[in-house]
Amino acid sequence: MRVSREKAAENRDKIVAAAGSLFRAKGFDGAAVADLMKAAGLTHGGFYGHFESKDALVAEALSRVLAGSIERWNRYGDEDPDGALARIVRRYLSPEMRDNPSGACAVPSLGAEVVRQGPEAKGTFTRGIKGLADALQRLMRRRTTEKRRAEALATLASLVGAVVLARAVDDPAFSDEILSATAGKLLGAAE
């Protein structure tokens, strides 16, 4: 049975959305094509009708989740330029984001894994990181473009690093301490 173009586009969208969540939760290798299709509510056999390879899906899912983060950060800046950085820091370094990788930023969950991916995923990831840095740079209060850029990159690295560490340790109090100390440092520097 053939499906309409609209239904095919809807199914592809479901696959990409499911992949974005599963990749963040289980990693690229931890989410098999069968798992991705099941999460999308589709049969395993239909995958290659939508994507030429899992690598192609990795790149598209990465693009979507990173674009969503960039869009959200830019929206925060548009809504409240003076409070946006604090909003980003508090949300990013919250226990909810630490404890829910499938719904959180893809960078802490997948950054180390992108190293072992192909050029398409690496290029997508690079564009995403640059977009996040650009969004943060808009919020920095330094005088020169170079100083705003450096501060944005250091802030992004601090956010990501804190979440990676907070997720990796087996001591809940220490994990909370990592998030809190990093948030305090970033929020103190912003004032």
Secondary structure, 3 states (H helix, E strand, C coil): CCCCHHHHHHHHHHHHHHHHHHHHHHCCCCCCHHHHHHHCCCCHHHHHHHCCCHHHHHHHHHHHHHHHHHHHHHHHHHHCCCCHHHHHHHHHCCHHHHHCHHHCCHHHHHHHHHCCCCHHHHHHHHHHHHHHHHHHHCCCCCCCHHHHHHHHHHHHHHHHHHHHHHHHCCCHHHHHHHHHHHHHHHHHHHC
